[in-house]
Amino acid sequence: MTTLELLIVAALGVVGLFSLTLGSVHFFFPKLLDFEHSIPKDGPPIQPFHLGPIRYQTQRSDVHGIGWVMNHAASYVLVSIGVFDLAAYWWLGTTAGRLLTLWVALWWLIRAASQLYLGRRKGDWWIAAGFLWLAVVQGLALVWIGR
């Protein structure tokens, strides 16, 4: 393995540890962000869900539950990315590895852009830049390995 490949494996290891940690914490974000008070289960009725022919009388408890479901789904992806990146030594340069790392790089790009849904404060831009950097690191593994 070349020095460049070792550096990319090390960088992916750092990204993997970050992703694994973030994914683990994400399981508890609804509690840490006080969803129970932010999205109260009781209160005036909310508009029903409409999607084409689908109609569903959404309850506040549904919205609260969706917050938990979405955080668990994000956690699963983040933990999976962490494990994948920590195993980079074994997949680096393989066709399957390239396809998966492309998917991960695009996922980090989407996450970076999605930060702006939270606002456009200085911190939001820094967080978006951090996630963009993760996409760049993942992209380096895609571009430079196996050339």
C-alpha positions as CSV (number, residue, x, y, z in Angstrom):
1,M,0.0,0.0,0.0
2,T,1.4,3.4,-1.0
3,T,1.8,6.3,1.4
4,L,-1.1,8.1,-0.2
5,E,-3.3,5.1,0.3
6,L,-2.3,4.8,3.9
7,L,-3.1,8.5,4.4
8,I,-6.5,8.0,2.9
9,V,-7.2,4.9,5.0
10,A,-6.2,7.0,8.1
11,A,-8.5,9.9,7.0
12,L,-11.3,7.5,6.4
13,G,-10.7,6.0,9.9
14,V,-11.1,9.5,11.4
15,V,-14.3,10.0,9.3
16,G,-15.5,6.6,10.4
17,L,-15.0,7.3,14.1
18,F,-16.8,10.6,13.8
19,S,-19.7,9.0,11.9
20,L,-19.9,6.1,14.4
21,T,-20.0,8.6,17.3
22,L,-22.5,10.9,15.6
23,G,-24.7,8.0,14.7
24,S,-24.6,6.6,18.2
25,V,-25.6,10.0,19.7
26,H,-28.3,10.5,17.0
27,F,-30.3,7.6,18.6
28,F,-30.8,9.9,21.6
29,F,-31.3,13.3,19.8
30,P,-35.1,13.3,20.3
31,K,-34.4,13.2,24.1
32,L,-31.4,15.5,24.0
33,L,-33.3,18.1,21.8
34,D,-36.4,17.8,24.1
35,F,-38.8,16.7,21.4
36,E,-41.4,16.0,24.1
37,H,-41.7,19.7,24.7
38,S,-40.8,20.9,21.3
39,I,-43.4,18.7,19.6
40,P,-46.1,18.5,22.2
41,K,-48.3,15.4,22.0
42,D,-51.4,17.4,23.1
43,G,-52.8,20.5,21.5
44,P,-55.1,21.7,18.8
45,P,-55.6,19.3,15.8
46,I,-53.1,19.5,13.0
47,Q,-53.8,19.3,9.3
48,P,-54.3,15.8,7.8
49,F,-51.6,14.2,5.7
50,H,-52.4,14.3,2.0
51,L,-50.4,12.6,-0.7
52,G,-52.3,11.9,-3.9
53,P,-55.1,9.5,-3.0
54,I,-53.6,8.9,0.5
55,R,-55.4,10.6,3.3
56,Y,-54.4,10.2,6.9
57,Q,-55.6,12.1,9.9
58,T,-52.3,12.9,11.5
59,Q,-52.1,13.2,15.2
60,R,-49.5,15.2,17.2
61,S,-48.2,11.9,18.6
62,D,-47.5,10.8,14.9
63,V,-45.3,13.8,14.4
64,H,-43.5,13.2,17.6
65,G,-43.0,9.5,16.7
66,I,-41.8,10.4,13.2
67,G,-39.0,12.5,14.8
68,W,-37.9,9.4,16.7
69,V,-38.2,7.2,13.5
70,M,-36.2,9.6,11.4
71,N,-33.5,10.0,14.0
72,H,-33.2,6.2,14.3
73,A,-33.0,5.9,10.5
74,A,-30.3,8.6,10.4
75,S,-28.4,6.8,13.2
76,Y,-28.5,3.5,11.3
77,V,-27.0,5.1,8.2
78,L,-24.3,7.0,10.2
79,V,-23.3,3.9,12.2
80,S,-23.1,1.9,8.9
81,I,-21.0,4.6,7.2
82,G,-18.7,4.6,10.3
83,V,-18.2,0.8,10.1
84,F,-17.7,1.0,6.4
85,D,-15.0,3.7,6.6
86,L,-13.3,1.9,9.5
87,A,-13.0,-1.1,7.2
88,A,-11.5,0.9,4.3
89,Y,-8.3,-1.1,4.3
90,W,-10.3,-4.1,3.0
91,W,-12.6,-2.4,0.4
92,L,-10.3,0.4,-0.9
93,G,-9.7,0.0,-4.6
94,T,-12.5,-2.6,-5.2
95,T,-15.4,-1.9,-7.5
96,A,-17.9,-2.4,-4.7
97,G,-15.9,-0.1,-2.5
98,R,-15.9,2.6,-5.1
99,L,-19.6,2.4,-5.6
100,L,-20.3,2.5,-1.9
101,T,-17.9,5.4,-1.3
102,L,-19.6,7.4,-4.1
103,W,-22.9,6.8,-2.3
104,V,-21.4,7.9,1.0
105,A,-19.8,11.0,-0.5
106,L,-23.1,12.0,-2.0
107,W,-24.8,11.3,1.3
108,W,-22.4,13.7,3.1
109,L,-23.0,16.3,0.4
110,I,-26.8,16.1,1.0
111,R,-26.2,16.3,4.7
112,A,-24.0,19.4,4.3
113,A,-26.7,21.2,2.2
114,S,-29.5,20.1,4.5
115,Q,-27.8,21.9,7.4
116,L,-29.2,25.1,5.9
117,Y,-32.7,24.0,6.9
118,L,-31.7,24.7,10.5
119,G,-30.7,28.3,9.6
120,R,-28.0,30.4,8.1
121,R,-26.2,31.4,11.2
122,K,-22.4,31.3,11.4
123,G,-22.5,27.9,13.2
124,D,-24.8,26.5,10.5
125,W,-22.3,27.4,7.8
126,W,-19.4,25.9,9.9
127,I,-21.4,22.6,10.4
128,A,-22.2,22.5,6.7
129,A,-18.5,23.1,5.8
130,G,-17.6,20.2,8.2
131,F,-20.0,17.8,6.4
132,L,-18.7,19.1,3.1
133,W,-15.2,18.2,4.2
134,L,-16.4,14.7,5.1
135,A,-17.7,14.4,1.5
136,V,-14.3,15.6,0.2
137,V,-12.4,13.0,2.2
138,Q,-14.8,10.3,1.0
139,G,-14.4,11.6,-2.6
140,L,-10.6,11.4,-2.3
141,A,-10.9,7.7,-1.6
142,L,-13.0,7.4,-4.7
143,V,-10.8,9.4,-7.0
144,W,-7.2,8.5,-6.0
145,I,-7.4,4.9,-5.0
146,G,-7.0,2.3,-7.7
147,R,-5.8,4.8,-10.4
